[in-house]
């Protein structure tokens, strides 16, 4: 089945936005990459800004919506944490530029992007936080700031991909060795999070 011009433009725009960000990308870049012209880019998407918003929304949803569903699943706590780390690692291995793109644009001055991200984050992992509260009430884990746990869990998965080039240089890793390293973290991250939660204060 042939890919439509609109899909070609969207695919090209995503590639370039991921590589260069919004500010460094021009409509001409997108048109040339999609093997089309500026007029057709504007015909389908009206402006670079509108096309970017669609790409950002799709990318943000692709990154965080499935992860949120996992954290809100009715799974035992330990199984849930392992599943979350496994899923996010595989997702970021497939598209390692994705977290850099999402986070860098959220830090920018585009208020529409910040508002969009804020609204999408409102539907966050509330059930996960409630589950942590219940486990603490049962005495299965210690009571800590569970917002910190949530942020730590996400950042421990995402950070190696954000700093991939630095890690590869510092540790003299090949790309293959880097991906072996993040595979090992599928076990290491849950162990660290669970050890922290189960640590008994004296």
C-alpha positions in Angstrom: 0.0 0.0 0.0 1.4 3.4 -1.1 2.2 5.9 1.6 0.2 9.1 1.2 1.9 12.5 0.9 0.5 13.5 4.3 2.1 10.5 5.9 5.4 11.1 4.1 5.4 14.7 5.5 4.6 13.5 9.0 7.3 10.8 9.0 9.9 13.2 7.6 8.9 15.9 10.1 9.2 13.5 13.0 12.7 12.4 11.9 13.9 15.9 11.6 12.3 17.3 14.7 13.8 14.4 16.7 17.3 15.2 15.3 17.2 19.0 15.3 14.3 20.2 17.5 11.7 22.7 16.6 13.9 25.9 16.4 16.5 24.4 14.0 14.0 22.8 11.7 12.6 24.7 8.7 9.6 23.9 6.6 12.0 23.5 3.6 13.9 20.8 5.5 10.7 18.9 6.0 9.5 19.3 2.4 12.9 18.2 1.0 13.1 15.2 3.3 9.5 14.2 2.3 10.3 14.7 -1.4 7.6 17.3 -1.8 7.3 21.1 -1.6 6.6 23.7 1.0 3.1 24.4 -0.4 2.0 20.9 0.2 3.4 20.9 3.8 1.4 24.0 4.5 -1.7 22.6 2.7 -1.8 19.5 5.0 -0.6 21.0 8.2 -1.1 24.8 7.8 2.2 25.7 9.5 5.4 24.2 11.0 4.1 25.1 14.4 0.9 23.0 14.0 2.8 20.1 12.5 5.3 20.2 15.4 2.5 20.2 17.9 1.0 17.1 16.3 4.4 15.3 16.3 5.1 16.3 19.9 1.7 15.2 21.1 2.1 11.8 19.4 5.7 11.4 20.7 4.7 12.3 24.2 1.8 9.9 24.1 4.0 7.2 22.7 6.5 7.6 25.5 4.4 8.2 28.6 0.8 6.9 27.9 1.7 3.2 27.7 4.0 3.6 30.7 1.2 5.2 32.7 -1.1 2.3 31.8 1.4 -0.2 33.1 1.7 1.7 36.4 -2.0 1.9 36.7 -2.5 -1.8 36.0 -3.8 -4.2 38.7 -0.5 -6.0 39.1 1.5 -6.8 42.3 4.0 -4.0 43.1 7.2 -5.9 42.3 5.8 -7.3 39.0 4.6 -3.9 38.0 8.0 -2.2 38.5 9.8 -4.9 36.5 7.2 -4.7 33.7 7.5 -0.9 33.6 11.3 -0.9 33.4 11.2 -3.7 30.8 8.7 -1.8 28.6 10.3 1.6 28.8 13.8 0.2 28.1 12.6 -1.6 25.0 10.7 1.5 23.8 13.8 3.7 24.2 16.1 1.2 22.6 13.9 1.4 19.5 13.8 5.2 19.5 16.6 6.6 21.7 16.1 10.2 20.5 12.5 10.3 21.8 13.2 11.2 25.4 15.7 13.9 24.4 13.2 15.4 22.0 10.3 15.4 24.5 12.3 16.7 27.5 14.2 19.4 25.5 11.0 20.8 24.0 9.3 20.8 27.4 12.2 22.9 28.7 11.7 25.4 25.9 9.6 28.6 25.8 6.8 27.2 23.7 3.9 27.7 26.1 1.5 25.6 24.0 3.9 22.6 24.3 4.2 23.1 28.0 0.4 23.3 28.4 -0.1 20.2 26.3 2.5 18.2 28.3 0.9 19.4 31.6 -2.5 18.3 30.6 -1.2 14.9 29.5 0.7 14.4 32.7 -2.5 15.1 34.8 -3.7 11.6 33.8 -0.6 10.2 35.4 0.0 7.1 37.5 -2.4 7.8 40.4 -3.1 4.2 41.0 0.5 3.4 41.3 0.9 6.1 44.0 -2.2 4.7 45.7 -0.8 1.2 45.6 2.4 2.4 47.3 0.3 4.0 50.0 -1.6 0.7 50.6 1.6 -1.3 50.7 3.0 1.1 53.3 -0.2 0.8 55.4 0.2 -3.0 55.3 3.8 -2.6 56.4 5.2 -4.2 53.3 7.2 -1.1 52.4 8.4 1.9 54.3 6.6 5.2 54.0 8.6 7.6 52.0 7.8 10.4 49.5 6.2 8.3 46.8 6.3 11.2 44.3 10.1 10.8 44.6 9.8 7.1 43.9 7.8 7.8 40.8 10.3 10.4 39.5 13.3 8.2 40.3 11.8 5.2 38.6 11.2 7.1 35.4 14.6 9.0 35.4 16.6 5.9 36.1 15.3 4.3 32.9 15.5 7.5 30.8 18.8 9.0 31.8 21.2 6.5 30.1 19.5 7.2 26.8 19.7 11.0 27.3 23.4 10.7 28.1 24.1 7.8 25.7 26.9 9.6 23.8 28.6 10.7 27.0 28.4 7.2 28.5 29.7 5.6 25.4 32.7 8.0 25.3 33.4 7.8 29.1 33.1 4.1 29.3 34.5 3.4 25.8 31.4 1.5 24.9 30.3 0.5 21.5 26.6 0.9 20.6 26.2 -2.9 21.1 27.9 -2.7 24.6 25.7 0.3 25.5 22.5 -1.7 24.7 23.9 -4.6 26.8 24.4 -2.1 29.6 20.8 -0.9 29.5 19.5 -4.5 29.2 21.3 -5.2 32.5 19.5 -2.3 34.0 16.2 -4.0 33.5 17.1 -6.1 36.5 19.2 -3.5 38.4 16.7 -0.7 38.5 13.8 -2.7 40.0 16.2 -4.2 42.5 17.4 -0.7 43.6 13.8 0.7 43.8 12.5 -2.3 45.7 15.5 -2.3 48.1 14.9 1.4 48.8 11.2 0.8 49.5 11.8 -2.3 51.7 14.8 -0.8 53.7 13.8 -0.6 57.4 14.8 2.5 59.2 16.5 1.8 62.5 
